Amino acid sequence: MKETNEPSSIEVGPTSAGQLLTNDDQVLARLGKKPVLKRNFGFVSMLGFSCTVMITWEGVLLLFSSNFSNGGYAGSVYAYLIVWLGTLAIFATMGELASIYSQGPNFWRPVPLGFHACSSVMSKILELPNRSVLQNPSCLSERWTTVIGWQAAVASGGFLAGSLVTGLIGLNHPQYAAKPWQILLLFYAFILFSVFINTVISRALPKIEGLMLIIHVLGFFGILIPLIYMAPHTSAHDVFTVFLNKGGFATQGLSTLVGMLGPVFCFLGADSAVHMSEEIHNATVIVPQAMIFSIALNGILGFGMLIATLFCLGDVDTVLAAPYAFMAIFQQAVQSNGGATAMAAIVTILTICALISFVASASRMTWSFARDRGLPFWKYLSKVDRGTSIPLISIGLTTAISCLLALIILGSSVAFNDVLSLTVSSLFISYLIGNGLLLYRRVTGSIDPYDPNSEALTNVANTERLSWGRWKIQEPFGTIVNAFGCAFMLVILFFSFWPTVVDPNAQFMNFSSLMMGSVVIFSVLYYLVWARKVYTGPVIELF
């Protein structure tokens, strides 16, 4: 084995005839990558990781007012169900794509970068030559949007955690009005805490994630039971038929589509386990299991919390006027500041837990992209610390970017909506590219059936063949699911750039389109000026 670049400070020497690789390392080696991270995660810890990244039922509460203001009772229910189905469609198709992206018939293999690795397989899906003038810059832009999406997710989590603490103070001291700089300082405190977990005690992270899973499930019932038991109930007629259009849009349907961004954010991060795949035992099995289980489990818990919250809403005007709608709902339900504070504290703790996972996933995403020479200063960002076997420099960059994004808070108290929109748009662009290219090849019938007995080399560089892997949804359902997922992503992408009200002023304007465009333009310019000399797609470190 020979190293073709300098992706890490950890060196892997030649493999002798007597030196055995684990199955996980064999899978990684077939991708041309060296095993440099320690595998500490199992199924339970990774399920906890995925569930806490998504924080679906917690997100239903955190973003309740944004969805309810543009959608109302019924709009919230139907938007949630559509988003849940859309998410399942996206990742069912991503499973097919990951199965195709294998160098042999016996592996369902998640790649280190996730589903966003731009390889010769992607070129074949578009039927572009392997060295097309469009391949590398478009690939680079796509991977930049993915990295930025995860960086924005870290900033979103930090903002939520900081503002939740001020919300708890306001719940007990109504005269208190949080200042933007106070939220900013809390943001920095929680980011530093997350970095501490991910660096100083990183070896304990799998156990912490397992504990988070327990809190995630028990916390759900800890809130649901007193809420249902003590709150006055709205009629089922209102919950399933009454809509709301607080944004002043021309039609109720348009208003509901704008409000759909809330539940979309609640399901983001289902692919987080993939970015941690090099730290998971038996990753080829555990990663897809954790991903599907987390979507199913969080979807069920989230829907249950949404229905319970809508039935126990109480006075609508009071709820929507509160800084955090769910805290007002708790207070009206239990008629006690102490009880409402305890319930809201559960959500706050789990949001901080999510931030820990955000930092881990975003830093691994950054490290993986740097390892393929796609980022400036890739030689440093791709290094792995010898003592801890974690990418410390990438964690530092993730922290720095999040802290810079947090400065937006000082300019506008509603700037979180822009960061949230940037998170959604960035990640959905990366998802759409993979799903869209696969749909193109699917409808043209240019993918060969899966043949476990075939010895032909398929789905790798310098071959003309593209064939299905072991995971494939039977037709015509596969095409239907693929097309539905693409249509869903196009709709969400379009509305992710919309403001939440008609005729917004500068404060309520959605500037995520400006930020997204800047990322794409910078990535293309970076490629033309510098990266074209070093970036050729995923780097093969071994041969």
Phi and psi in degrees as a GROMACS rama.xvg file:
@    title "Ramachandran Plot"
@    xaxis  label "Phi"
@    yaxis  label "Psi"
@TYPE xy
-134.687  139.051  LYS-2
-87.7283  132.031  GLU-3
-104.231  -2.88184  THR-4
-154.285  -170.215  ASN-5
-121.076  70.6703  GLU-6
-81.0448  -11.5667  PRO-7
-156.241  156.725  SER-8
-80.839  -4.90044  SER-9
-96.3419  126.47  ILE-10
-99.3554  143.15  GLU-11
-118.416  118.374  VAL-12
-81.3483  179.657  GLY-13
-61.4048  149.351  PRO-14
-93.4783  121.213  THR-15
-82.9835  170.131  SER-16
-63.5364  -29.0891  ALA-17
-92.6603  0.243897  GLY-18
-94.2865  119.644  GLN-19
-99.4573  139.554  LEU-20
-98.1941  147.172  LEU-21
-70.4332  165.532  THR-22
-58.5019  -41.273  ASN-23
-61.4879  -42.8757  ASP-24
-69.4026  -32.3444  ASP-25
-64.8127  -42.8202  GLN-26
-60.1493  -44.3408  VAL-27
-66.1585  -39.4573  LEU-28
-64.7092  -34.2411  ALA-29
-69.8396  -16.7914  ARG-30
-88.6024  -2.78527  LEU-31
82.7436  18.7634  GLY-32
-114.163  147.631  LYS-33
-86.3869  141.345  LYS-34
-76.9669  110.81  PRO-35
-122.782  -11.4459  VAL-36
-105.435  150.221  LEU-37
-82.0422  139.188  LYS-38
-92.6851  103.219  ARG-39
-115.84  -12.3131  ASN-40
-94.2278  140.571  PHE-41
-113.916  -167.435  GLY-42
-65.2933  -48.029  PHE-43
-63.9502  -46.3404  VAL-44
-65.2133  -36.239  SER-45
-75.2996  -32.4515  MET-46
-63.8475  -41.7718  LEU-47
-62.2043  -39.8901  GLY-48
-60.3073  -49.6611  PHE-49
-64.9085  -42.2512  SER-50
-66.3806  -39.376  CYS-51
-75.4785  -26.858  THR-52
-66.6339  -43.2577  VAL-53
-73.4712  -35.3802  MET-54
33.3667  58.8229  ILE-55
-68.9347  -52.1983  THR-56
-69.4485  -32.4425  TRP-57
-66.8564  -39.9045  GLU-58
-64.3054  -33.6094  GLY-59
-56.7475  -40.5179  VAL-60
-76.0706  -44.3929  LEU-61
-62.1399  -39.8702  LEU-62
-107.492  24.1561  LEU-63
-59.206  -45.6238  PHE-64
-66.92  -34.6617  SER-65
-65.9678  -38.7334  SER-66
-77.4087  -40.7886  ASN-67
-70.7303  -36.1384  PHE-68
-63.1127  -35.6519  SER-69
-117.887  78.1168  ASN-70
154.009  -41.065  GLY-71
72.7613  -160.312  GLY-72
-59.0708  -63.6947  TYR-73
-65.7332  -40.4165  ALA-74
-60.3357  -37.3774  GLY-75
-63.8505  -41.5509  SER-76
-66.1291  -51.8072  VAL-77
-71.2004  -35.0444  TYR-78
-63.7288  -41.5817  ALA-79
-61.0862  -46.2424  TYR-80
-63.6073  -41.0173  LEU-81
-63.624  -43.5306  ILE-82
-65.3089  -40.1583  VAL-83
-61.128  -47.7318  TRP-84
-63.9012  -40.4879  LEU-85
-62.3083  -41.0687  GLY-86
-64.4274  -42.9123  THR-87
-61.5408  -40.4022  LEU-88
-64.4537  -42.6358  ALA-89
-59.0296  -48.2887  ILE-90
-85.3794  -18.7571  PHE-91
-65.9565  -42.3907  ALA-92
-69.3268  -37.7784  THR-93
-61.0153  -32.9749  MET-94
-63.072  -40.2209  GLY-95
-63.8494  -43.0996  GLU-96
-63.9897  -41.3176  LEU-97
-66.6069  -33.4393  ALA-98
-69.48  -36.9892  SER-99
-64.4635  -40.662  ILE-100
-77.4132  69.6949  TYR-101
-140.916  151.917  SER-102
-105.012  36.6437  GLN-103
169.919  164.564  GLY-104
-83.0181  -4.34005  PRO-105
-108.584  13.0919  ASN-106
-132.376  129.824  PHE-107
-98.776  105.446  TRP-108
-121.567  116.258  ARG-109
-75.9928  136.483  PRO-110
-86.3894  156.215  VAL-111
-56.8846  -37.6885  PRO-112
-75.4903  -15.8769  LEU-113
107.872  -153.683  GLY-114
-85.2532  4.54038  PHE-115
-102.504  9.29659  HIS-116
-66.735  124.255  ALA-117
-93.206  107.101  CYS-118
-123.08  -174.062  SER-119
-63.1636  -25.2479  SER-120
-60.2669  -43.7065  VAL-121
-61.8463  -38.5751  MET-122
-63.6985  -39.8359  SER-123
-66.8671  -36.2881  LYS-124
-60.3098  -39.4663  ILE-125
-84.3812  -5.64841  LEU-126
57.605  40.1352  GLU-127
-96.3052  149.844  LEU-128
-63.0666  154.12  PRO-129
-61.6116  -25.8237  ASN-130
-113.647  32.7252  ARG-131
-56.5352  146.718  SER-132
-63.8556  -21.2422  VAL-133
-91.9293  -19.7784  LEU-134
-62.4025  -56.3741  GLN-135
-68.4321  -45.9984  ASN-136
-64.4864  -37.9627  PRO-137
-69.1341  -38.2183  SER-138
-62.6957  -44.071  CYS-139
-62.2821  -42.8803  LEU-140
-63.0383  -41.1783  SER-141
-63.0939  -42.135  GLU-142
-74.2653  -30.5242  ARG-143
-63.1642  -42.877  TRP-144
-63.2717  -35.2578  THR-145
-65.7224  -45.7953  THR-146
-61.3553  -46.0548  VAL-147
-63.8777  -36.8203  ILE-148
-59.0331  -42.4782  GLY-149
-73.222  -33.509  TRP-150
-64.8588  -40.1945  GLN-151
-66.4689  -32.207  ALA-152
-63.6408  -39.5379  ALA-153
-61.3964  -45.3879  VAL-154
-63.0383  -39.3354  ALA-155
-62.5349  -44.6246  SER-156
-63.741  -40.6986  GLY-157
-65.1605  -40.33  GLY-158
-63.6592  -44.4461  PHE-159
-61.1222  -45.8942  LEU-160
-61.2628  -45.3752  ALA-161
-65.6765  -44.1699  GLY-162
-71.5488  -26.7296  SER-163
-65.2823  -39.0606  LEU-164
-62.3506  -43.9427  VAL-165
-65.0586  -31.6629  THR-166
-66.0617  -38.3802  GLY-167
-64.2698  -38.6047  LEU-168
-64.9373  -44.6898  ILE-169
-65.0204  -29.1483  GLY-170
-64.455  -34.9104  LEU-171
-96.9613  -16.8443  ASN-172
-132.93  84.7102  HIS-173
-55.3646  -25.615  PRO-174
-76.9572  -10.542  GLN-175
-74.4468  133.51  TYR-176
-125.636  114.865  ALA-177
-67.407  137.795  ALA-178
-95.0564  147.213  LYS-179
-55.2378  -38.3602  PRO-180
-67.3731  -28.4273  TRP-181
-68.3792  -42.5979  GLN-182
-63.1027  -38.5199  ILE-183
-62.6347  -44.4792  LEU-184
-65.4853  -39.4879  LEU-185
-64.1656  -39.7183  LEU-186
-54.2622  -51.1452  PHE-187
-62.9877  -37.5425  TYR-188
-63.0502  -44.2381  ALA-189
-72.8018  -33.3154  PHE-190
-63.0554  -44.7348  ILE-191
-64.0381  -37.832  LEU-192
-62.3978  -42.0816  PHE-193
-65.1091  -38.7953  SER-194
-65.3274  -39.5753  VAL-195
-58.3091  -46.0896  PHE-196
-62.953  -40.1577  ILE-197
-80.764  -8.08704  ASN-198
-122.705  -65.3522  THR-199
-64.5172  -43.6437  VAL-200
-117.838  39.5255  ILE-201
-61.2885  -28.862  SER-202
-66.7515  -22.0937  ARG-203
-88.9434  -1.78479  ALA-204
-57.7777  -43.1611  LEU-205
-58.5312  -41.7394  PRO-206
-66.7245  -38.2087  LYS-207
-63.3428  -40.3451  ILE-208
-65.979  -37.1109  GLU-209
-63.0491  -40.132  GLY-210
-64.8762  -38.5807  LEU-211
-60.5513  -38.6841  MET-212
-61.9599  -40.9674  LEU-213
-63.5865  -46.1019  ILE-214
-63.8148  -37.3103  ILE-215
-59.7702  -44.4731  HIS-216
-78.8081  -48.044  VAL-217
-65.9868  -36.4282  LEU-218
-62.3141  -34.4469  GLY-219
-58.321  -49.1186  PHE-220
-72.3607  -31.1027  PHE-221
-62.6175  -27.3482  GLY-222
-93.8099  -42  ILE-223
-62.996  -44.2206  LEU-224
-64.1344  -54.1192  ILE-225
-64.7964  -31.4038  PRO-226
-64.0268  -48.6651  LEU-227
-69.194  -39.236  ILE-228
-73.4527  -37.5359  TYR-229
-101.772  -20.7674  MET-230
-85.186  147.763  ALA-231
-67.4659  147.605  PRO-232
-106.833  138.663  HIS-233
-80.869  155.568  THR-234
-71.6578  151.657  SER-235
-63.3183  -31.1245  ALA-236
-59.5587  -44.9777  HIS-237
-66.0463  -43.3572  ASP-238
-61.5805  -37.3323  VAL-239
-104.963  -0.451854  PHE-240
-131.461  -17.9603  THR-241
-92.4812  125.828  VAL-242
-107.935  168.289  PHE-243
-144.285  142.763  LEU-244
-135.662  72.4281  ASN-245
-74.9707  -18.1226  LYS-246
-79.9076  -9.06299  GLY-247
73.9625  28.4154  GLY-248
-77.0808  163.359  PHE-249
-63.6068  -36.8434  ALA-250
-131.977  159.962  THR-251
-68.4488  -35.9589  GLN-252
-61.505  -42.2326  GLY-253
-63.8013  -41.409  LEU-254
-61.3367  -42.8827  SER-255
-65.7388  -38.328  THR-256
-65.3108  -38.4599  LEU-257
-65.0239  -39.7438  VAL-258
-74.3922  -8.78763  GLY-259
-69.4909  -13.4503  MET-260
-60.5959  -31.9598  LEU-261
-59.3248  -58.6636  GLY-262
-63.7236  -28.0582  PRO-263
-61.2712  -45.2213  VAL-264
-61.2214  -32.8413  PHE-265
-65.758  -21.7904  CYS-266
-107.163  2.89853  PHE-267
-68.7257  148.743  LEU-268
97.4159  9.58477  GLY-269
-62.7804  -23.4868  ALA-270
-89.7649  7.45803  ASP-271
-60.9328  -34.6772  SER-272
-62.1511  -31.6901  ALA-273
-64.9245  -37.0168  VAL-274
-70.6147  -16.5755  HIS-275
-101.485  11.2103  MET-276
-60.7563  -28.201  SER-277
-76.631  -2.32139  GLU-278
-116.738  18.0887  GLU-279
-118.889  131.809  ILE-280
-69.892  137.177  HIS-281
52.8822  50.459  ASN-282
-61.0442  -32.9932  ALA-283
-63.2942  -23.046  THR-284
-100.292  -45.5022  VAL-285
-70.7858  -37.8005  ILE-286
-60.6323  -53.6819  VAL-287
-63.761  -35.4074  PRO-288
-63.2438  -47.7691  GLN-289
-62.5292  -38.1244  ALA-290
-66.1616  -49.862  MET-291
-69.0139  -42.6281  ILE-292
-61.8421  -39.4727  PHE-293
-67.4726  -39.536  SER-294
-64.5169  -43.0944  ILE-295
-67.7883  -50.2683  ALA-296
-63.6628  -49.5214  LEU-297
-65.9281  -34.7235  ASN-298
-62.4608  -42.8621  GLY-299
-66.2322  -48.3438  ILE-300
-63.1316  -41.3337  LEU-301
-64.3344  -41.9452  GLY-302
-67.0167  -39.7899  PHE-303
-61.7666  -43.1324  GLY-304
-66.8856  -37.8943  MET-305
-63.4528  -47.8074  LEU-306
-62.5795  -43.8938  ILE-307
-62.2586  -42.42  ALA-308
-64.9027  -41.1176  THR-309
-66.7207  -39.1982  LEU-310
-70.5017  -27.6893  PHE-311
-108.223  26.0212  CYS-312
-64.4231  -40.0493  LEU-313
79.7161  -146.386  GLY-314
-74.0359  118.49  ASP-315
-64.2418  -45.229  VAL-316
-62.4067  -41.0448  ASP-317
-64.1182  -41.0285  THR-318
-65.4165  -47.3665  VAL-319
-71.3726  -22.9603  LEU-320
-80.6884  -16.605  ALA-321
-76.0179  148.446  ALA-322
-56.6868  -41.1677  PRO-323
-124.283  113.144  TYR-324
-59.4459  -40.3153  ALA-325
-67.1444  -29.4543  PHE-326
-68.0421  -38.3627  MET-327
-66.1613  -36.7675  ALA-328
-63.6373  -44.7239  ILE-329
-61.0501  -44.1879  PHE-330
-63.8582  -42.6554  GLN-331
-67.0753  -31.8764  GLN-332
-73.5496  -49.356  ALA-333
-95.8853  -10.384  VAL-334
54.4689  39.572  GLN-335
-154.577  127.1  SER-336
-64.5495  -38.3674  ASN-337
-64.0148  -45.715  GLY-338
-64.6704  -43.6827  GLY-339
-64.2715  -37.4322  ALA-340
-65.0165  -42.0536  THR-341
-63.0296  -42.154  ALA-342
-66.2473  -43.2899  MET-343
-68.9537  -29.4969  ALA-344
-64.7707  -33.0282  ALA-345
-61.2472  -44.7774  ILE-346
-63.7905  -40.2376  VAL-347
-63.5421  -45.1254  THR-348
-61.2486  -43.5907  ILE-349
-69.8862  -28.269  LEU-350
-68.1083  -39.956  THR-351
-64.7393  -39.4045  ILE-352
-60.9621  -40.261  CYS-353
-62.4854  -37.9175  ALA-354
-61.7614  -38.1579  LEU-355
-58.9112  -44.8667  ILE-356
-70.2214  -35.6764  SER-357
-57.4115  -47.2236  PHE-358
-61.8454  -42.3291  VAL-359
-62.3482  -49.3167  ALA-360
-67.4354  -44.3202  SER-361
-64.1966  -39.3982  ALA-362
-68.8476  -37.2811  SER-363
-68.051  -36.8076  ARG-364
-61.9725  -45.2165  MET-365
-63.4825  -44.9897  THR-366
-60.9857  -43.6367  TRP-367
-64.5701  -41.2044  SER-368
-66.7683  -39.7199  PHE-369
-64.7806  -34.616  ALA-370
-62.216  -28.2438  ARG-371
-92.8595  12.6504  ASP-372
66.8195  30.0322  ARG-373
-92.086  -9.3128  GLY-374
-116.491  153.888  LEU-375
-59.8535  147.156  PRO-376
58.9286  36.1681  PHE-377
-61.2949  -28.6735  TRP-378
-62.6592  -30.9918  LYS-379
-89.4889  -42.7203  TYR-380
-66.6066  -23.7133  LEU-381
-88.5944  0.778353  SER-382
-76.1456  147.187  LYS-383
-118.352  130.355  VAL-384
-64.0278  132.35  ASP-385
-64.6764  -39.449  ARG-386
-73.0851  -39.3316  GLY-387
-105.923  -14.1461  THR-388
57.9176  38.8292  SER-389
-130.141  154.175  ILE-390
-81.3616  83.0014  PRO-391
-62.0279  -40.7749  LEU-392
-67.442  -38.4595  ILE-393
-66.1384  -36.7227  SER-394
-63.5235  -40.5493  ILE-395
-62.9826  -40.8997  GLY-396
-65.4289  -42.0619  LEU-397
-58.267  -42.8037  THR-398
-62.7657  -44.97  THR-399
-63.9726  -44.6636  ALA-400
-62.7892  -43.0975  ILE-401
-63.199  -40.9864  SER-402
-65.8503  -33.7636  CYS-403
-70.5857  -42.6178  LEU-404
-61.9191  -31.2568  LEU-405
-65.0586  -22.2181  ALA-406
-64.5918  -18.5969  LEU-407
-59.3722  -29.7607  ILE-408
-57.1992  -35.4531  ILE-409
-65.9644  -26.378  LEU-410
-86.2112  -28.4539  GLY-411
-157.458  133.099  SER-412
-72.7997  -16.5263  SER-413
-103.738  12.9738  VAL-414
-65.2031  -18.4532  ALA-415
-55.2967  -34.329  PHE-416
-60.0782  -36.0941  ASN-417
-68.1877  -42.2147  ASP-418
-66.2924  -40.2294  VAL-419
-61.1606  -45.4654  LEU-420
-62.8086  -39.1538  SER-421
-63.5258  -39.4694  LEU-422
-60.4559  -49.6918  THR-423
-63.2309  -50.027  VAL-424
-64.4073  -41.0667  SER-425
-63.9212  -49.2776  SER-426
-68.9551  -37.6682  LEU-427
-69.771  -30.6806  PHE-428
-62.5616  -44.5603  ILE-429
-66.374  -38.8487  SER-430
-64.8606  -41.6686  TYR-431
-65.0843  -36.8637  LEU-432
-60.2042  -49.6958  ILE-433
-63.5779  -47.8459  GLY-434
-64.924  -40.3155  ASN-435
-67.2517  -42.0301  GLY-436
-66.3591  -38.2644  LEU-437
-66.0262  -39.4628  LEU-438
-61.7211  -40.0938  LEU-439
-59.1285  -49.6581  TYR-440
-69.247  -29.7865  ARG-441
-66.4844  -48.2039  ARG-442
-73.4155  -22.0631  VAL-443
-85.6911  -3.83697  THR-444
65.9773  30.3777  GLY-445
-105.784  26.4302  SER-446
-118.367  124.203  ILE-447
-71.1269  152.077  ASP-448
-63.5624  157.076  PRO-449
-73.0008  129.44  TYR-450
-129.617  102.551  ASP-451
-66.9219  -17.0567  PRO-452
-96.6776  -2.97975  ASN-453
-73.716  138.704  SER-454
-101.835  0.965802  GLU-455
-70.3575  144.099  ALA-456
-82.8026  118.652  LEU-457
-128.738  159.042  THR-458
60.5435  30.337  ASN-459
-131.904  171.481  VAL-460
-61.7391  146.694  ALA-461
65.6263  25.7874  ASN-462
-123.581  156.05  THR-463
-98.0783  -4.65384  GLU-464
-97.9677  141.63  ARG-465
-132.828  123.497  LEU-466
-133.502  157.569  SER-467
-66.9517  153.5  TRP-468
-92.9712  -164.973  GLY-469
-70.4296  -30.5386  ARG-470
-95.7195  112.441  TRP-471
-150.128  131.841  LYS-472
-78.151  130.986  ILE-473
-63.9257  143.531  GLN-474
-78.7935  150.437  GLU-475
-85.3361  3.14885  PRO-476
-66.37  -33.524  PHE-477
-60.9296  -44.8938  GLY-478
-66.8606  -39.7172  THR-479
-62.3327  -46.7029  ILE-480
-63.2596  -44.3652  VAL-481
-60.8644  -46.5226  ASN-482
-66.9871  -40.3836  ALA-483
-63.0679  -42.2091  PHE-484
-61.879  -42.1617  GLY-485
-66.3482  -44.0355  CYS-486
-62.2241  -41.6505  ALA-487
-60.52  -44.9432  PHE-488
-66.343  -37.4635  MET-489
-62.5915  -42.507  LEU-490
-64.161  -46.5026  VAL-491
-64.7281  -41.713  ILE-492
-59.1628  -43.8134  LEU-493
-61.4015  -47.3772  PHE-494
-83.3504  -10.6389  PHE-495
-68.8173  -17.3597  SER-496
-96.5444  2.18632  PHE-497
-84.9501  147.075  TRP-498
-73.218  164.41  PRO-499
-86.987  -5.91431  THR-500
-136.085  157.224  VAL-501
-75.2916  144.043  VAL-502
51.6393  59.4939  ASP-503
-73.5579  151.503  PRO-504
-86.3631  -175.37  ASN-505
-60.7866  -33.3257  ALA-506
-67.6169  -37.5689  GLN-507
-100.164  6.02638  PHE-508
-72.3781  144.902  MET-509
-93.1651  109.757  ASN-510
-98.5439  13.161  PHE-511
-65.9871  -30.1963  SER-512
-63.5659  -38.2087  SER-513
-64.1818  -44.6042  LEU-514
-66.0305  -40.9908  MET-515
-64.9654  -44.9901  MET-516
-61.6211  -37.9489  GLY-517
-63.7806  -39.55  SER-518
-62.9942  -46.6482  VAL-519
-63.8818  -46.0466  VAL-520
-62.1977  -44.2311  ILE-521
-63.0337  -41.3451  PHE-522
-65.3436  -38.7823  SER-523
-67.2338  -45.3285  VAL-524
-63.0103  -40.1966  LEU-525
-61.0838  -39.5579  TYR-526
-65.5189  -46.7712  TYR-527
-65.786  -37.4198  LEU-528
-82.7107  -39.3669  VAL-529
-134.898  -50.8958  TRP-530
-64.9375  -26.0644  ALA-531
-60.8136  -19.2713  ARG-532
-79.7432  -23.413  LYS-533
-126.156  -22.6139  VAL-534
-97.0554  118.222  TYR-535
-128.001  21.0377  THR-536
99.6827  -169.566  GLY-537
-54.8037  128.239  PRO-538
-81.4816  132.505  VAL-539
-89.9673  110.612  ILE-540
-87.0852  -20.427  GLU-541
-127.853  147.17  LEU-542
